[in-house]
Amino acid sequence: METSFQPMESTTTAVHLNQHQRKVVRTSRAAQWRLYRLSLIANDILLAGLAFLAAAWVRFNIPLPLFNLNARPTVPSLTVVFFVLIPLWVAIFASQGLYQRRNLLGGLQEYSAVFRATTIGMLLIVILGFVQPILNLARGWVFLAWVFAVVFVMTGRFLLRRVVYYLRKHGFFLSPALIIGANGEGRSLAEQLLLWRTSGLAVIGFISKRFPSGTPVTKDLTVLGAPDDIDRLVRHYGIEELILASSAMDQDQILEIFKRYGIRRDVNLRLSSGLFEIITTGLEVKEVASVPLVSVNQVRLAGPDRFLKIGLDILLFIILLVVFSPFLLGFAIAIKLDSPGPIIHRRRVMGLNGKQFDAFKFRTMRVDGDAILESMPELKAELARNHKLKDDPRVTRLGHFLRKHSLDELPQLFNVARLEMSVVGPRMISPDELAMYEQWDINLLTVLPGITGLWQVSGRSDISYEERIQLDMRYIRNWSIWLDLQILLKTVMVVLKGRGAY
């Protein structure tokens, strides 16, 4: 089955393995996770208590129009807060799996569970107020306590997560993993996990029946053994995760591995979709005539994720338009005075599901740019290879400044308003470039292209075209609203420095 991959030529397999292995702190991983759980419990106790106290202070000291400051309904006393509500809070959080390792440090699910658990807790408090009318709990306090508890606890967990992500880069909170299958899919899985340094999985190497032990698969990873060697490798490296590349073996082999490792408590077995390299939009299982069938989502973001993405884009459009309106007008006048030609350049690009549209940019080139390029064959060849020129003679004086600080892309805010683009997304490409994406093109067209993205905050035009493609794929696979916010913050610094743009 492993025929779509050719092993790398190398003779330094032992060195690669040792260098990678040193990144994992193998000493007492269980103790590391116990300490993190205790930190989470302390975070929830302290911040939930602070939320209850802050809600009481705001309710009776801040003249908000929703509250009647003359009314004096009761709020829970300190004794009730710390000996009744806080233990209840921790119990509810535990019941929602918020201290279980499998629910931690994994995207938005943890924050969603915090919201759900906090809501359940406040509903129980409201019910308690009905059962015991003598409490006469202030409705304003209940509402504020809910809001503060959600915000405070989420913020605390967010900061703790950042600490763990930092520690993971230094070898802590990592689960050693083996990838079963050294074909193209297995290699893609490894490269993705190695790029995403905060994933928590430290890939040690590959298991392969086809290739002998020591065969290099990626720059740093080799084949460590055959399927019969898994038990030995699990013990030797303290493996906690087995990741099975399903396209690397047939159904009987997959079933055999599940029989051996599917129910072991010390090793977690994960199965890839088998279409990892091609499909990133997600798979959905539905029963048709009692037969479970898998369908592929047409777009990467749907439901609440799509709502969050559009909401963020609309909010950013309004804010950025207000801030940059004077600059838009000033640049338009300067472009007209700098060189003859239109103010706006329209570039035909690929949009969602292959729908083409015109992306707006301030014109940064001379109108006779094509004639200039025809007279310079070497630059024309470079442009064909990279779709960028570092020293482009077609760019105007003002155009150099606009490009350096990405200000030529400001008119794309109107593409965002028309729902043709997103503020954050993969790099937009022309129809001619689509062929260069090869099998990745099916992924690229499942999300809106962005004004900024991982490619811009990771080197901009200084990185190779292949690296840009991999960054786009990485963004699409791992999208979250938090990733968008992180990219936005990094974009500000990159644009101010003006590095890598031309």
Secondary structure, 3 states (H helix, E strand, C coil): CCCCCCCCCCCCHHHHHHHHHCCCCCCCHHHHHHHHHHHHHHHHHHHHHHHHHHHHHHHHHCCCCCCCCCCCCECCCHHHHHHHHHHHHHHHHHHCCCCCHHHCCCCCHHHHHHHHHHHHHHHHHHHHHHHCHHHCECHHHHHHHHHHHHHHHHHHHHHHHHHHHHHHCCCCCCEEEEEECCCHHHHHHHHHHHHCCCCCEEEEEEECCCCCCCCECCCCCEEEECHHHHHHHHHHHCCCEEEECHHHCCHHHHHHHHHHHCCCCCCEEEECCCCCCCCCCCEEEEEECCEEEEEECCCCCCCHHHHHHHHHHHHHHHHHHHHHHHHHHHHHHHHHHHCCCCCEEEEEEECHHHCEEEEEEECCECCCHHHHHHCCHHHHHHHHHHCCCCCCCCECHHHHHHHHCCHHHHHHHHHHHCCCCEEECCCCCCHHHHHHHHHHHHHHCCCCCEEECHHHHCCHHHCCHHHHHHHHHHHHHCCCHHHHHHHHHHHHHHHHHCCCCC
